[in-house]
Amino acid sequence: MGYNLFKIVPVKKTANKKMNDFLFSLQRAVSKGEEITFADNDIRYTLKLQHDRIKAKGLDMDYQVYSRDDERSDFLEGSNWHDSHYESIVAFRSCGVKRLVTKAGVKLFKDDRKSVLYETVTDVLNDCHPDDDTISCPNCGAISTIAGLQNGCPYCGTTYKMDDLFPKVTAYYFLDDAGLSTDEFKKSVLTSISICASVIFILNCIINYDQLANSIWMILVFILGSAFAGAILGYILFAYFLLGRAIYRIIQSSGKMGTAGSRKKFENRMKYFYHEFSFEYFTSKAISLIKTAIFSKDEKELLFYKGEALDPKMKDIIDLNYGGALGLEHFSEENGIVTVVTTAFFDVLYATDEKVKMKHEIFTAVFQRRIDMPVNFNFSMTRISCPTCGLSYDATRNKFCPGCGNEYEITSDDWALVELRYR
């Protein structure tokens, strides 16, 4: 895995367009249940579950994602990693998310969060297309090979180019942004200066009313003086506001400090088994599994979930977003199985009865995986190949192989979630 911490560069233009298409299609996927653009099948499935949860509670969510900076719409590259077939990067850009939850036209909840969106994008390495890998047709969902889809789906007839299938978003999350975009900074500074200048001018007019009544020149002097003093005072007050907000965010995030060092500790342990191991990949996978388990109607029917029934309170969750911290609590290896106990921070939106509220929650999530099998960064539950009979099927709908009836052992190919509870 390689990192790009200081030389930040924009992603390629073709990928940037698709990533922005994904960003703005999120609102239709959550609000209306429409197909998400440029996403892998696991994300599509989770978003469908979320939309179904919202509708099952008789709610409507107007979910809007918007650009916070008209001058900068490019995604920037962060870290990257790859295996023999696929390369993944984490890219990010500033945006905002507005949520309005209503029931029968009555507003129950509304917010507007300034965020940074992180998208994990997976692409095929140059001249190394995995033609024999199985994948679900993006149009009809039928299982086929990538090469087969390039020649047209044998079931629905839709034709695709490799570029239609890759690159694609394999994970995403929003982080609250304590900073301001260029546009927001300009608007905020001008607002602060304008308010201060207006207050200073009004006070001058009240205190020196007698002088102003008989002199137009004094009015002009007061206007210029108020503008000058307002610019200085407004900028100083705005700087103190930013400092105070930063301190508040630090205090608010103090509980996450305990996760410091988890990344390095976890990577060092896992690289002993997998040279290509990536903490970003694991984080993305963990977020995906947690969200899918929570939004599912019955988590015990999921292929990847091996734990007990979830707390009933989790069935009231209608939206949850990764809070930017995943801590490693415990790591063990026994009989070829790695067990990882993590602490995951999420911002959660609950809907109970006639109330909708947001809470900052901490989950304990336990994951397992075999260490004698290589990592496949393009693995998906929607295109399982049964090791017993060879049949390919969608494991989000079939925990057991429809051909031979055997249960697929997910830990052979990917991480399994074996416990999820409130901390």
C-alpha positions as CSV (number, residue, x, y, z in Angstrom):
1,M,0.0,0.0,0.0
2,G,1.2,3.5,-0.8
3,Y,0.3,6.8,0.7
4,N,0.0,10.3,-0.7
5,L,-0.1,12.5,2.3
6,F,1.7,15.7,1.1
7,K,1.6,15.7,-2.7
8,I,-2.2,15.8,-3.0
9,V,-3.4,15.6,-6.6
10,P,-6.8,15.5,-8.3
11,V,-8.0,12.1,-9.5
12,K,-8.3,11.5,-13.3
13,K,-11.0,13.4,-15.1
14,T,-13.0,10.3,-16.1
15,A,-12.9,9.0,-12.5
16,N,-13.7,12.4,-11.1
17,K,-16.9,12.7,-13.2
18,K,-18.1,9.3,-12.1
19,M,-17.3,10.0,-8.5
20,N,-19.4,13.2,-8.7
21,D,-22.2,11.3,-10.4
22,F,-22.1,8.9,-7.5
23,L,-22.1,11.8,-5.0
24,F,-25.2,13.5,-6.4
25,S,-27.1,10.3,-7.1
26,L,-26.9,9.4,-3.4
27,Q,-29.9,11.8,-2.7
28,R,-32.1,9.9,-5.2
29,A,-31.0,6.5,-3.8
30,V,-31.8,7.4,-0.2
31,S,-34.9,9.6,-0.9
32,K,-36.5,7.8,-3.7
33,G,-34.9,4.3,-3.8
34,E,-33.5,4.9,-7.3
35,E,-30.5,3.1,-8.6
36,I,-27.2,4.6,-7.4
37,T,-24.8,5.6,-10.1
38,F,-21.2,4.1,-10.4
39,A,-21.3,1.9,-7.3
40,D,-20.6,-1.7,-6.5
41,N,-23.5,-4.1,-5.8
42,D,-22.8,-4.1,-2.0
43,I,-23.4,-0.4,-1.8
44,R,-26.5,-0.7,-3.9
45,Y,-27.9,-3.4,-1.6
46,T,-27.2,-1.4,1.6
47,L,-28.8,1.7,0.2
48,K,-31.9,-0.3,-0.9
49,L,-32.1,-1.7,2.7
50,Q,-31.9,1.8,4.1
51,H,-34.6,3.2,1.8
52,D,-36.9,0.2,2.7
53,R,-36.3,0.9,6.4
54,I,-37.4,4.6,6.0
55,K,-40.5,3.6,4.0
56,A,-41.4,0.8,6.5
57,K,-41.6,3.4,9.2
58,G,-43.9,5.6,7.1
59,L,-41.4,8.3,6.7
60,D,-40.0,10.4,3.9
61,M,-36.5,11.6,3.9
62,D,-35.4,14.5,1.6
63,Y,-31.7,13.8,1.3
64,Q,-29.7,16.4,-0.5
65,V,-25.9,16.4,-1.3
66,Y,-24.6,19.7,-2.5
67,S,-21.3,21.3,-3.5
68,R,-19.8,23.8,-0.9
69,D,-17.2,25.3,-3.2
70,D,-18.1,26.2,-6.8
71,E,-14.4,26.8,-7.5
72,R,-13.3,23.3,-6.6
73,S,-15.4,20.3,-7.6
74,D,-12.4,17.9,-8.1
75,F,-11.9,14.9,-5.9
76,L,-8.3,14.7,-4.5
77,E,-6.4,11.5,-4.1
78,G,-5.4,10.3,-0.6
79,S,-4.0,6.8,0.1
80,N,-4.0,3.9,-2.3
81,W,-3.4,0.1,-2.4
82,H,-3.6,-2.8,-4.8
83,D,-3.6,-6.5,-5.3
84,S,-2.7,-8.5,-8.5
85,H,-5.9,-7.4,-10.3
86,Y,-7.3,-4.2,-8.7
87,E,-6.1,-0.9,-7.5
88,S,-8.0,1.2,-5.0
89,I,-7.7,4.8,-3.9
90,V,-9.4,6.9,-1.3
91,A,-10.4,10.3,-2.8
92,F,-12.2,13.2,-1.0
93,R,-13.9,16.5,-1.6
94,S,-15.9,19.0,0.4
95,C,-19.7,18.9,0.3
96,G,-22.8,19.4,2.4
97,V,-25.6,17.1,3.3
98,K,-29.1,18.3,4.1
99,R,-31.7,15.9,5.6
100,L,-35.4,16.6,6.1
101,V,-37.5,13.8,7.6
102,T,-41.3,14.1,7.4
103,K,-44.3,11.9,8.2
104,A,-47.5,12.6,6.5
105,G,-46.1,16.1,5.6
106,V,-45.2,17.0,9.2
107,K,-41.5,17.9,9.8
108,L,-39.8,15.7,12.4
109,F,-36.2,16.4,11.8
110,K,-34.0,18.8,9.8
111,D,-30.2,19.4,9.6
112,D,-27.5,20.7,7.3
113,R,-24.0,19.2,7.9
114,K,-20.8,20.6,6.4
115,S,-18.8,17.5,5.4
116,V,-15.9,16.0,3.6
117,L,-17.0,13.0,1.5
118,Y,-14.5,10.1,1.2
119,E,-15.0,7.6,-1.6
120,T,-13.0,4.5,-2.1
121,V,-12.7,3.8,-5.8
122,T,-11.5,0.5,-7.2
123,D,-10.2,0.2,-10.8
124,V,-8.6,-2.5,-12.8
125,L,-4.8,-2.4,-13.1
126,N,-3.6,-1.5,-16.6
127,D,-3.6,-4.3,-19.1
128,C,-4.6,-6.8,-16.4
129,H,-8.4,-7.2,-16.7
130,P,-9.7,-10.1,-14.7
131,D,-12.0,-11.4,-17.4
132,D,-13.0,-14.6,-15.6
133,D,-14.1,-12.8,-12.4
134,T,-17.9,-13.1,-11.9
135,I,-20.0,-10.1,-11.5
136,S,-23.7,-9.1,-11.4
137,C,-25.0,-7.4,-14.5
138,P,-25.6,-3.7,-13.5
139,N,-28.9,-3.8,-15.5
140,C,-30.7,-7.0,-14.6
141,G,-28.5,-8.4,-11.7
142,A,-27.8,-11.8,-13.4
143,I,-24.5,-13.4,-12.6
144,S,-21.9,-13.4,-15.4
145,T,-18.2,-13.0,-16.0
146,I,-16.7,-9.6,-16.7
147,A,-15.7,-10.8,-20.2
148,G,-19.3,-12.0,-20.7
149,L,-20.7,-8.6,-19.9
150,Q,-18.2,-7.0,-22.3
151,N,-19.8,-9.0,-25.1
152,G,-23.3,-8.2,-23.8
153,C,-25.3,-9.7,-20.9
154,P,-26.6,-13.2,-22.0
155,Y,-29.8,-12.6,-20.0
156,C,-31.0,-9.0,-20.8
157,G,-28.8,-8.2,-23.8
158,T,-27.4,-5.0,-22.4
159,T,-23.9,-4.4,-23.6
160,Y,-21.1,-2.8,-21.6
161,K,-17.5,-1.7,-22.0
162,M,-14.9,-2.4,-19.3
163,D,-15.1,1.4,-18.5
164,D,-18.8,1.0,-17.7
165,L,-17.9,-1.5,-15.0
166,F,-14.7,0.0,-13.6
167,P,-13.7,2.2,-11.9
168,K,-16.4,2.0,-9.3
169,V,-17.1,3.2,-5.8
170,T,-16.7,0.4,-3.3
171,A,-17.1,2.4,-0.1
172,Y,-18.0,5.9,1.1
173,Y,-18.6,8.0,4.2
174,F,-18.9,11.6,5.3
175,L,-16.9,13.3,8.0
176,D,-18.0,16.5,9.6
177,D,-15.7,19.4,8.4
178,A,-14.5,21.8,11.1
179,G,-13.0,24.0,8.3
180,L,-14.6,26.2,5.7
181,S,-14.5,26.0,1.9
182,T,-13.2,28.9,-0.1
183,D,-16.7,30.2,-0.8
184,E,-17.8,29.7,2.8
185,F,-14.8,31.5,4.1
186,K,-15.4,34.5,1.9
187,K,-19.1,34.7,2.7
188,S,-18.5,34.3,6.4
189,V,-15.8,37.0,6.6
190,L,-17.8,39.5,4.6
191,T,-20.9,38.8,6.8
192,S,-18.8,39.3,10.0
193,I,-17.3,42.5,8.7
194,S,-20.7,43.8,7.5
195,I,-22.3,43.2,10.8
196,C,-19.5,44.9,12.8
197,A,-19.3,47.9,10.4
198,S,-23.1,48.3,10.7
199,V,-23.1,48.1,14.5
200,I,-20.2,50.6,14.7
201,F,-21.9,53.0,12.4
202,I,-25.2,52.9,14.2
203,L,-23.5,53.5,17.6
204,N,-21.6,56.4,16.1
205,C,-24.8,57.9,14.8
206,I,-26.5,57.6,18.2
207,I,-23.6,59.0,20.2
208,N,-22.8,61.8,17.7
209,Y,-26.3,62.6,16.5
210,D,-25.9,66.4,17.0
211,Q,-22.8,66.5,14.7
212,L,-24.4,64.3,12.0
213,A,-27.6,66.4,11.8
214,N,-25.8,69.4,10.3
215,S,-22.9,67.8,8.3
216,I,-23.1,65.5,5.4
217,W,-19.3,65.2,5.5
218,M,-19.4,63.8,9.0
219,I,-21.8,61.1,7.8
220,L,-19.3,60.2,5.0
221,V,-16.4,60.2,7.6
222,F,-18.4,57.9,9.9
223,I,-19.3,55.6,7.0
224,L,-15.6,55.3,6.0
225,G,-14.4,55.0,9.6
226,S,-17.1,52.4,10.4
227,A,-16.1,50.4,7.3
228,F,-12.4,50.5,8.3
229,A,-13.0,49.6,12.0
230,G,-15.6,47.0,11.0
231,A,-13.1,45.3,8.7
232,I,-10.5,45.0,11.5
233,L,-12.9,44.0,14.3
234,G,-15.0,41.7,12.0
235,Y,-11.9,39.8,11.0
236,I,-10.6,39.5,14.6
237,L,-14.0,38.3,15.9
238,F,-14.3,35.8,13.0
239,A,-10.9,34.4,13.8
240,Y,-11.9,33.9,17.5
241,F,-15.1,32.2,16.3
242,L,-13.1,29.8,14.2
243,L,-10.8,29.1,17.2
244,G,-13.7,28.5,19.5
245,R,-15.4,26.2,17.0
246,A,-12.2,24.2,16.7
247,I,-11.8,23.9,20.4
248,Y,-15.5,22.7,20.7
249,R,-14.9,20.1,18.0
250,I,-11.8,18.8,19.8
251,I,-13.7,18.5,23.1
252,Q,-16.6,16.8,21.2
253,S,-14.2,14.3,19.7
254,S,-12.2,13.7,22.8
255,G,-13.7,10.2,23.2
256,K,-12.1,9.2,19.9
257,M,-8.6,10.0,21.1
258,G,-8.4,6.4,22.5
259,T,-8.3,5.1,18.9
260,A,-5.0,6.9,18.2
261,G,-2.4,4.3,17.2
262,S,-4.9,1.7,16.1
263,R,-4.1,2.0,12.4
264,K,-0.4,1.4,12.8
265,K,-0.8,-1.4,15.4
266,F,-3.4,-3.2,13.3
267,E,-1.5,-2.9,10.0
268,N,1.7,-4.2,11.6
269,R,-0.1,-7.2,12.9
270,M,-2.0,-8.0,9.6
271,K,0.9,-7.4,7.3
272,Y,2.5,-10.4,8.9
273,F,-0.2,-12.4,7.2
274,Y,-1.1,-10.2,4.2
275,H,1.6,-8.0,2.7
276,E,-1.0,-6.0,0.8
277,F,-3.2,-5.4,3.8
278,S,-4.7,-1.9,4.1
279,F,-6.3,-0.3,7.1
280,E,-8.4,1.8,4.8
281,Y,-9.8,-1.3,3.1
282,F,-10.6,-2.9,6.4
283,T,-12.3,0.3,7.6
284,S,-14.4,0.5,4.5
285,K,-15.4,-3.1,4.8
286,A,-16.2,-2.7,8.5
287,I,-18.5,0.3,7.8
288,S,-20.2,-1.6,5.0
289,L,-20.9,-4.7,7.1
290,I,-22.1,-2.7,10.1
291,K,-24.5,-0.7,8.0
292,T,-25.9,-3.7,6.1
293,A,-26.5,-5.6,9.4
294,I,-28.3,-2.7,11.0
295,F,-30.5,-1.9,8.0
296,S,-31.4,-5.5,7.3
297,K,-34.8,-6.9,8.3
298,D,-33.2,-10.0,9.8
299,E,-29.4,-9.8,10.2
300,K,-29.2,-13.6,11.1
301,E,-30.2,-14.3,7.5
302,L,-27.1,-12.4,6.2
303,L,-24.2,-14.4,4.8
304,F,-21.6,-12.4,6.6
305,Y,-23.2,-12.1,10.0
306,K,-22.4,-14.8,12.6
307,G,-23.6,-13.2,15.8
308,E,-26.7,-13.0,18.0
309,A,-29.8,-10.9,17.2
310,L,-29.0,-7.2,17.3
311,D,-30.4,-4.9,19.9
312,P,-34.0,-4.0,18.9
313,K,-33.0,-0.3,19.2
314,M,-30.9,-0.7,16.1
315,K,-34.0,-1.4,14.1
316,D,-35.1,2.3,14.7
317,I,-32.0,3.6,12.8
318,I,-32.8,5.3,9.5
319,D,-29.5,6.8,8.8
320,L,-26.0,6.3,10.1
321,N,-22.7,7.8,9.1
322,Y,-19.2,6.8,10.1
323,G,-17.8,9.1,12.8
324,G,-14.2,9.0,11.6
325,A,-12.7,6.7,14.2
326,L,-12.3,2.9,14.3
327,G,-10.3,1.7,17.3
328,L,-8.6,-1.6,17.7
329,E,-9.4,-3.1,21.2
330,H,-8.1,-6.6,20.8
331,F,-6.4,-8.8,18.2
332,S,-5.9,-12.5,18.3
333,E,-5.1,-15.4,15.9
334,E,-6.1,-19.0,16.6
335,N,-6.5,-22.0,14.4
336,G,-5.9,-19.9,11.3
337,I,-8.7,-17.4,12.2
338,V,-8.0,-13.8,13.0
339,T,-10.4,-12.2,15.5
340,V,-10.5,-8.4,15.7
341,V,-12.4,-6.5,18.3
342,T,-13.0,-2.9,17.3
343,T,-14.7,0.3,18.6
344,A,-16.6,2.1,15.9
345,F,-17.9,5.7,16.2
346,F,-21.1,6.6,14.2
347,D,-23.5,9.5,14.0
348,V,-26.9,7.8,14.1
349,L,-30.4,9.0,13.2
350,Y,-33.2,7.3,15.1
351,A,-36.9,7.3,14.3
352,T,-39.2,6.2,17.1
353,D,-42.9,6.7,17.2
354,E,-43.4,10.4,16.2
355,K,-39.8,11.5,17.0
356,V,-36.6,11.6,15.0
357,K,-33.3,12.4,16.8
358,M,-29.6,12.2,16.2
359,K,-27.1,10.7,18.6
360,H,-23.4,10.0,18.6
361,E,-23.1,6.3,19.2
362,I,-20.2,3.9,19.9
363,F,-20.4,0.3,18.8
364,T,-18.3,-2.7,19.6
365,A,-17.9,-4.7,16.4
366,V,-16.0,-8.0,16.3
367,F,-14.7,-9.4,12.9
368,Q,-13.1,-12.6,11.9
369,R,-11.3,-13.8,8.8
370,R,-9.1,-16.8,7.7
371,I,-5.5,-15.9,7.3
372,D,-4.5,-18.6,4.8
373,M,-6.5,-17.1,2.0
374,P,-5.5,-14.0,-0.1
375,V,-7.4,-10.8,0.0
376,N,-9.6,-10.0,-3.0
377,F,-10.3,-6.3,-3.1
378,N,-13.1,-6.8,-5.5
379,F,-15.0,-9.5,-3.5
380,S,-18.7,-9.0,-3.3
381,M,-21.5,-10.9,-1.6
382,T,-23.6,-10.5,-4.8
383,R,-21.5,-12.8,-6.9
384,I,-20.5,-15.8,-4.8
385,S,-19.2,-18.9,-6.5
386,C,-20.0,-22.1,-4.5
387,P,-16.9,-24.0,-3.7
388,T,-18.9,-27.3,-3.6
389,C,-20.8,-27.3,-6.8
390,G,-19.4,-24.2,-8.6
391,L,-22.7,-22.4,-9.0
392,S,-22.6,-18.6,-8.9
393,Y,-25.3,-16.8,-7.0
394,D,-26.3,-13.7,-5.1
395,A,-25.6,-14.3,-1.4
396,T,-27.5,-11.3,-0.3
397,R,-30.6,-13.2,-1.2
398,N,-29.4,-16.8,-0.6
399,K,-27.4,-17.6,2.5
400,F,-27.3,-21.2,1.3
401,C,-26.3,-22.3,-2.2
402,P,-29.4,-22.8,-4.3
403,G,-27.7,-25.6,-6.2
404,C,-26.4,-27.9,-3.5
405,G,-27.8,-26.4,-0.3
406,N,-24.4,-25.9,1.4
407,E,-23.8,-22.7,3.4
408,Y,-21.0,-20.6,2.0
409,E,-18.2,-19.9,4.5
410,I,-17.6,-16.2,4.1
411,T,-14.4,-16.1,6.2
412,S,-12.6,-17.9,3.5
413,D,-12.9,-14.9,1.2
414,D,-13.8,-11.9,3.3
415,W,-14.4,-10.6,6.8
416,A,-17.3,-11.8,8.8
417,L,-19.1,-9.7,11.5
418,V,-19.5,-12.0,14.5
419,E,-20.8,-9.5,17.1
420,L,-22.3,-6.0,17.0
421,R,-23.5,-4.2,20.1
422,Y,-23.6,-0.9,21.8
423,R,-20.5,-0.2,23.8
